[in-house]
Amino acid sequence: MLRKFHRLPGLMAGLFLIVLSVTGAVLALAPTLDRVSAVIPAFGEVSVAELADRVVTHYPGTEQIVREPSGKVIVYYSRDGQAGADLVNPVTGEGIAPYESSAFFGWVKDLHRAFMLDDAGRALAGVLAAFMVLLCISGILLLARRTGGWRNLLRPLSGSGSKRIHAELARFAVLGLLLSALTGSYLSAQRFGFLPEASEIGPTFPAEVSGGQPAPVGTLKALGNVDFGEFRELVFPYPGDSQDVYSLTTRGGSGFVDQATGELLQYQPRSDGSVVQQWIVSLHTGEGLWWLSLILGAAALTVPVLSMTGGIIWWQRRRSSGQLPDNADASQADTLILVGSEGNATWGFARELHSSLNKAGFRVHCSEMNALANQYPQASRLFVLTSTYGDGDAPASAQQFMARLGNFRPGKALTFAVLGFGDRQFPNFCKFAVEVDAALANKGLGRLHGLEKIDRCAAAQFSEWGESISKDIGVPLTLDYNPLPPATVELELVERADYGLAIQAPTSILRFKAAEQGGWTKVFSGNHKTLPSFEAGDLLGVMPPNGQAPRFYSLASSATDGVVEICVRKQPGGLCSGYLHALRLGDRIEGFVRQNPEFRPAKGNLPIILIGAGAGIGPLAGFIRKNTSRNPMYLYWGGRDSRSDFLYQPELGDYLDDLRLTGLNTAFSRSDERAYVQDKLRQDQMALRQMASKGAQFLVCGGRDMAAGVRQVIDDILKPLNTDVESLKKQGRYLEDIY
């Protein structure tokens, strides 16, 4: 519903909103241009009496002096029976140039306010301003949902193309657009009588005037007490009429000044309503606030792009939910694929699965999760592919699924498998997929395959899931789909250190430098000709030869180290690991960086406990290298043989010497000790428990089996503290990077 609330006003009023925003951006230049051309005396430098005296010297026929919100001063005068108006220098009183309002800005203002249609156009502009308020508020809510909550609104956004551009620009411009829309709606509502308009009744003409000989304007006391910065307007008395007075308007109010005595008569402060009214006008136009006008103009310029990208996103959603080729009728299908998607990415994976199952001879029906039928008489297997929207919500094409599931009557033979898509940096990673998996199990369906989760549309994970499903259904499937082919950088191998050859577990530390320096960056699409900034713990995606899916390796270096460093163990039959191990110095590979901000040591001086095994030491060594502030940092690491695969041994010794590493505890499974990293943790459980009680953070990197064993040990260690690993995870004190 929220998405429809956001989409409909945009689609209905897109073209008019573009006209309104472009003309608004043009008008936003006027206050800045006026400010640049204005001469602004310092505070206290010029009083109104001094200003008037200097102007009258050069313009004896002065009738009125006006100070505009920008600070420009205009004198209206009569000379030889002809009326004139000049811009003047308030410091000298000399004329700068004849004053004439801009015909161009006047035309643009009429187009902006009324589309050249008088009251009908003004009414339309008011309705559009109200539409923009709805768009801004619903857009802010959608951004909060997409980023996983209000606290995450400023975090980096994932994705690319129109969705990324739309979200980034919206986040940049929404406050400026909302301010313009709210003030514009308010002014329009006032004009058409929906809101009361503040009235300002000026002071009554003084009943008694001295009528004496007029004094020189520069000597009048009331005018001398008003600084130039407070001044707005001074109307001169009619020549030769001793009973007439000066009319003075300042920022705080208005009154009259006796031309003989210089006394202030009948002064009346501005009403609160008038002050509010003027502020609303200033906030809408930027008059008197040139810096705000630039902000409002920049925000307005995003509307054409937001309208275009919004239209593209809407069209892509419509296309993505259309019928697939060779889609079997739901009543005849033996295999079902239900898709929960917010921004089309999940549909691409569903199409790949649909095509592969069709090729394998299955009758496959694919539809969105909202289209769940009450029953599927021929179906024996159900695949649910769903993303999670924002902070654990259902995506657009699955918002009705849970309600429909109540009426669903599955056949006895129907089994299911749920595949979740999300971004691991958010705390509720794949939460909706977890809920769907549990709901289907509670409905009585058998499991074809356990719940699995894919991080940031990883093609390699999808391919691995397909291999597992192949075993479950007894039919080979090849799922080779990469929705976002990454833009890669050519990296040249400049250094390597090889370990583990003697124990048939070859592991290498590989260091690369970018072969192509310089270049430019496409900010929104994420395409880079040079590597972006990165930290230890981020991921290097490597494109293996003859393989479309990248393989990811945790980085052991930061951008400031000047190298891209990874630690790679050669896997039996491993396509990418074998490729990397075969490299020689000077050889080049194609790679790209993927940020992994959720695997980082906490800042501050609380203890950091690093735990890993094998090649998992890579990012941990990088964290230690960056610990130049010498905060307490302990490493527990397991290898096979200290004589063959003690990775980073020289560096770790140096880090101990210079106190970047506080403590090192190693375990080698093929040594006389035959110990694993879990054993070393148990040996130090008293010290670890004490550090945990003081707020220590645990970072674990390595294989899944090792990580599972470490979790069990840490849970045992934490029991006396009445806490566990899951509790530490929620606090951000137990982080894992496992494979």
VEXTOR-697628 format. One line per field, with one value per residue (C-alpha): residue in one letter; x, y, z. Coordinates in steps of 0.5 Angstrom, whole numbers, plus 500, padded with zeros to 3 digits. Each point is the difference from the previous one (the first is absolute). Layout:
# residues N
residu = (a;...)
u = (X;...)
v = (Y;...)
w = (Z;...)
This chain:
# residues 739
residu = (m;l;r;k;f;h;r;l;p;g;l;m;a;g;l;f;l;i;v;l;s;v;t;g;a;v;l;a;l;a;p;t;l;d;r;v;s;a;v;i;p;a;f;g;e;v;s;v;a;e;l;a;d;r;v;v;t;h;y;p;g;t;e;q;i;v;r;e;p;s;g;k;v;i;v;y;y;s;r;d;g;q;a;g;a;d;l;v;n;p;v;t;g;e;g;i;a;p;y;e;s;s;a;f;f;g;w;v;k;d;l;h;r;a;f;m;l;d;d;a;g;r;a;l;a;g;v;l;a;a;f;m;v;l;l;c;i;s;g;i;l;l;l;a;r;r;t;g;g;w;r;n;l;l;r;p;l;s;g;s;g;s;k;r;i;h;a;e;l;a;r;f;a;v;l;g;l;l;l;s;a;l;t;g;s;y;l;s;a;q;r;f;g;f;l;p;e;a;s;e;i;g;p;t;f;p;a;e;v;s;g;g;q;p;a;p;v;g;t;l;k;a;l;g;n;v;d;f;g;e;f;r;e;l;v;f;p;y;p;g;d;s;q;d;v;y;s;l;t;t;r;g;g;s;g;f;v;d;q;a;t;g;e;l;l;q;y;q;p;r;s;d;g;s;v;v;q;q;w;i;v;s;l;h;t;g;e;g;l;w;w;l;s;l;i;l;g;a;a;a;l;t;v;p;v;l;s;m;t;g;g;i;i;w;w;q;r;r;r;s;s;g;q;l;p;d;n;a;d;a;s;q;a;d;t;l;i;l;v;g;s;e;g;n;a;t;w;g;f;a;r;e;l;h;s;s;l;n;k;a;g;f;r;v;h;c;s;e;m;n;a;l;a;n;q;y;p;q;a;s;r;l;f;v;l;t;s;t;y;g;d;g;d;a;p;a;s;a;q;q;f;m;a;r;l;g;n;f;r;p;g;k;a;l;t;f;a;v;l;g;f;g;d;r;q;f;p;n;f;c;k;f;a;v;e;v;d;a;a;l;a;n;k;g;l;g;r;l;h;g;l;e;k;i;d;r;c;a;a;a;q;f;s;e;w;g;e;s;i;s;k;d;i;g;v;p;l;t;l;d;y;n;p;l;p;p;a;t;v;e;l;e;l;v;e;r;a;d;y;g;l;a;i;q;a;p;t;s;i;l;r;f;k;a;a;e;q;g;g;w;t;k;v;f;s;g;n;h;k;t;l;p;s;f;e;a;g;d;l;l;g;v;m;p;p;n;g;q;a;p;r;f;y;s;l;a;s;s;a;t;d;g;v;v;e;i;c;v;r;k;q;p;g;g;l;c;s;g;y;l;h;a;l;r;l;g;d;r;i;e;g;f;v;r;q;n;p;e;f;r;p;a;k;g;n;l;p;i;i;l;i;g;a;g;a;g;i;g;p;l;a;g;f;i;r;k;n;t;s;r;n;p;m;y;l;y;w;g;g;r;d;s;r;s;d;f;l;y;q;p;e;l;g;d;y;l;d;d;l;r;l;t;g;l;n;t;a;f;s;r;s;d;e;r;a;y;v;q;d;k;l;r;q;d;q;m;a;l;r;q;m;a;s;k;g;a;q;f;l;v;c;g;g;r;d;m;a;a;g;v;r;q;v;i;d;d;i;l;k;p;l;n;t;d;v;e;s;l;k;k;q;g;r;y;l;e;d;i;y)
u = (500;506;503;493;499;507;500;493;501;507;497;494;503;507;500;497;505;506;498;499;506;504;497;501;508;500;497;504;506;497;502;507;501;497;504;506;499;498;504;499;503;503;495;500;504;494;494;493;501;507;498;494;505;505;494;497;507;500;492;497;493;500;493;501;506;499;505;498;501;507;503;499;498;495;499;493;501;497;505;497;493;502;500;506;503;507;504;505;506;498;506;501;493;503;496;502;495;493;495;496;496;503;495;503;499;493;498;503;496;494;501;502;494;494;503;498;492;499;495;499;508;501;495;504;506;498;497;507;503;496;501;508;499;497;505;506;496;499;507;503;496;502;508;499;497;505;506;498;497;501;507;503;497;507;504;502;495;501;497;502;496;494;498;507;499;493;502;506;497;494;504;504;494;494;501;500;495;495;502;498;494;497;501;497;494;499;500;496;495;500;499;493;498;501;505;499;505;504;498;504;496;505;501;495;502;502;495;505;506;505;499;507;506;502;507;505;498;507;499;493;501;495;504;506;498;499;506;500;499;493;498;494;497;500;495;501;495;497;504;498;495;502;494;503;505;505;497;505;500;505;500;497;494;498;499;500;506;499;504;501;501;503;495;497;493;495;505;496;504;499;495;502;495;504;507;498;497;507;504;495;501;508;500;496;504;507;499;505;503;504;504;493;498;506;498;493;502;504;495;495;505;499;493;501;505;495;494;504;503;494;496;505;500;492;501;505;496;494;504;504;493;498;499;506;501;498;496;496;493;499;495;505;507;504;505;498;504;498;503;501;503;501;504;500;507;497;496;506;502;493;500;507;497;494;504;504;495;496;506;500;493;496;493;502;495;503;496;501;499;494;496;501;494;496;502;505;497;506;506;505;505;500;506;499;505;499;504;499;498;503;499;498;493;497;502;495;498;499;496;494;504;499;492;499;504;495;495;505;499;507;500;503;506;501;507;504;506;501;506;500;504;502;506;504;502;493;498;494;503;495;495;494;503;501;493;497;504;497;493;501;502;495;495;502;504;507;506;504;506;501;500;506;502;503;504;499;498;507;500;505;495;494;504;502;493;498;505;497;493;502;502;493;496;505;501;506;498;505;498;505;497;503;496;505;506;505;505;507;507;506;505;507;503;506;502;498;502;498;499;498;503;503;493;496;496;503;498;503;500;499;501;498;500;495;503;496;501;496;493;493;495;492;497;493;502;505;505;507;506;504;499;496;502;500;502;503;493;497;500;504;496;504;497;503;502;494;495;495;499;505;503;501;506;501;505;506;502;497;501;505;505;500;499;494;502;496;502;497;500;500;494;500;497;499;499;502;505;504;500;503;505;502;502;507;503;497;494;493;493;494;497;495;499;494;499;499;499;497;506;505;503;496;504;502;505;495;504;499;500;502;499;501;503;504;499;495;506;500;495;502;508;497;496;507;504;495;500;505;497;502;493;500;499;501;501;498;501;501;504;503;507;504;506;496;494;501;497;502;505;506;494;497;507;501;493;501;507;496;494;495;499;499;500;501;497;501;498;502;496;506;505;502;495;494;496;495;498;494;505;504;494;498;507;499;492;502;503;495;494;503;501;493;498;503;497;505;498;501;502;500;502;501;496;493;502;505;496;494;505;503;492;499;507;498;493;503;505;494;495;503;498;493;501;502;502;493;500;507;498;494;505;504;506;500;501;502;502;500;500)
v = (500;505;499;501;506;503;497;503;507;500;496;505;507;498;505;506;498;501;507;502;498;502;507;500;498;506;505;497;504;507;501;498;504;506;499;499;507;503;505;498;505;497;500;507;503;503;503;501;508;499;496;505;506;497;498;507;503;497;499;507;497;494;498;493;495;493;494;493;494;499;506;504;507;504;507;503;507;505;505;505;497;493;494;496;494;498;495;504;499;500;502;506;502;500;496;493;499;501;496;495;494;494;498;493;499;503;495;494;502;500;493;498;502;500;496;507;498;505;497;493;500;502;495;494;503;499;493;498;503;495;494;502;500;493;498;502;497;493;500;502;494;495;502;498;494;498;502;496;506;507;499;497;506;503;493;498;497;494;499;503;504;503;498;502;507;501;498;504;506;500;499;506;505;498;505;506;497;499;507;503;496;501;508;500;496;505;506;497;498;507;503;496;501;493;504;507;505;504;507;506;506;506;506;505;507;504;505;505;502;506;503;504;501;493;498;497;493;498;503;497;496;494;499;500;495;494;496;499;492;502;504;498;507;507;505;507;506;503;506;507;497;501;496;493;495;495;493;495;492;496;493;500;505;507;507;507;505;507;504;506;497;493;497;493;500;494;495;493;493;495;495;492;498;505;497;493;502;503;494;496;504;500;493;498;506;500;508;503;493;499;494;496;502;496;494;501;500;494;496;503;497;493;500;499;494;497;500;497;494;499;499;495;496;500;497;495;498;499;496;496;497;498;493;496;496;492;502;494;501;500;494;495;502;495;506;506;507;505;507;506;506;507;502;495;497;493;499;499;495;497;500;496;495;499;499;495;496;501;497;494;498;503;504;506;506;506;506;505;498;505;495;494;495;496;494;497;493;497;504;496;505;508;505;506;506;506;506;504;507;505;498;493;502;496;503;503;493;496;505;496;493;499;501;496;494;499;498;496;492;496;493;495;499;508;501;507;504;507;505;506;506;506;504;498;507;501;497;496;497;495;501;499;494;497;502;497;493;500;501;495;494;502;499;493;500;495;503;499;504;504;508;503;508;504;506;506;495;496;496;495;499;499;495;496;500;497;494;498;500;496;495;500;499;496;504;504;507;506;507;505;507;506;506;505;499;504;505;497;503;497;498;498;495;503;495;493;496;493;495;493;496;495;498;500;506;506;507;506;507;504;508;504;507;503;500;506;506;506;500;503;497;499;501;498;493;498;499;502;500;501;496;504;501;493;497;494;495;503;495;499;497;496;498;493;499;496;502;505;500;504;496;505;500;504;506;500;507;507;505;504;494;501;492;496;494;493;494;494;492;496;496;493;501;507;505;506;498;496;506;504;495;500;507;502;507;505;496;504;498;504;502;505;502;498;504;496;505;495;497;505;500;505;507;502;496;494;493;497;493;497;493;496;494;499;505;504;503;505;506;499;501;506;503;499;504;506;499;506;503;494;498;493;495;492;495;493;496;493;497;493;500;505;499;500;504;505;506;507;497;506;506;497;500;507;502;497;504;507;498;500;493;499;493;494;493;495;492;495;494;496;502;496;504;498;506;504;507;498;497;506;504;495;501;507;500;504;506;500;500;506;504;498;503;506;501;496;499;493;500;493;498;494;493;499;494;504;505;495;497;507;503;493;502;507;499;495;506;505;496;502;507;498;502;496;501;502;506;503;499;505;505;500;496;494;500;494;500;493;496)
w = (500;502;493;496;505;497;493;498;501;496;494;500;501;497;494;504;506;495;498;507;502;494;501;507;499;496;505;505;496;501;508;499;494;503;506;496;497;506;505;507;505;507;506;503;494;497;503;496;502;496;495;498;501;495;495;500;499;493;499;502;498;504;502;502;502;501;502;497;504;496;503;493;501;495;500;497;498;495;496;495;501;498;505;500;504;501;504;505;504;507;503;495;498;492;495;497;495;498;503;496;502;496;495;499;508;499;495;503;507;496;497;507;504;495;494;496;502;505;506;497;499;507;503;496;502;507;499;497;507;504;495;502;507;499;496;505;506;497;497;507;502;495;500;508;498;495;504;506;505;501;503;494;495;499;499;493;495;496;493;494;494;500;507;503;497;502;507;501;497;504;506;498;498;504;506;495;496;506;502;493;500;507;499;493;503;505;496;495;505;503;493;499;507;503;505;503;497;505;500;501;502;500;505;500;497;506;503;501;496;502;494;501;495;497;502;496;499;503;506;502;507;498;494;503;505;494;498;492;502;503;494;495;498;500;497;500;501;495;498;503;505;507;503;496;503;498;500;503;499;504;501;507;498;497;502;498;501;501;495;504;507;498;505;499;500;500;500;499;501;495;502;501;494;495;503;499;493;498;502;496;494;501;501;494;495;504;500;505;501;494;502;501;493;498;504;497;493;501;503;494;495;502;498;493;501;506;495;495;504;504;493;498;507;499;493;502;506;495;495;505;503;493;497;499;494;501;506;502;502;508;500;495;503;504;502;503;501;504;500;505;497;501;495;494;502;503;494;496;504;500;492;500;505;496;493;503;503;493;497;505;498;505;499;504;502;502;503;506;507;500;495;505;498;505;497;495;498;496;504;504;501;502;499;503;498;504;502;507;499;505;508;499;496;494;493;495;497;506;505;499;501;507;500;494;503;505;495;497;499;499;497;504;495;500;502;501;499;502;497;504;496;504;503;506;502;502;507;498;494;496;506;495;497;507;502;493;502;507;497;495;505;505;494;500;493;500;499;493;503;506;499;497;499;495;502;495;494;500;493;503;506;496;495;507;502;493;501;507;497;494;505;504;493;497;494;498;499;498;503;497;501;502;500;501;496;504;497;501;501;497;506;499;505;503;506;503;506;499;506;501;494;505;503;493;502;496;503;497;502;493;500;494;497;495;493;498;504;500;496;502;504;498;507;500;495;505;493;502;496;506;507;505;507;504;507;502;501;493;495;493;495;495;493;498;493;496;507;500;507;504;506;507;504;507;499;505;498;500;494;504;500;492;499;499;504;501;503;496;501;494;500;496;494;501;494;503;505;495;496;505;502;493;500;499;502;494;498;501;502;500;506;504;507;504;507;506;505;505;501;504;507;504;501;507;505;502;499;493;499;493;499;494;496;494;494;505;503;494;503;507;498;497;506;504;495;500;508;500;507;503;503;503;495;501;494;501;493;498;494;499;501;503;495;494;500;506;496;501;505;499;500;506;504;498;502;507;500;499;504;494;502;508;500;495;501;495;499;495;498;498;505;506;504;495;502;497;501;504;505;501;501;506;503;500;502;507;496;495;504;504;494;497;507;498;493;496;493;496;493;496;493;497;498;502;504;504;501;503;505;502;502;504;504;501;502;505;503;500;504;507;497;499;492;494;493;497;505;498;493;501;504;494;504;497;492;495;493;499;493)
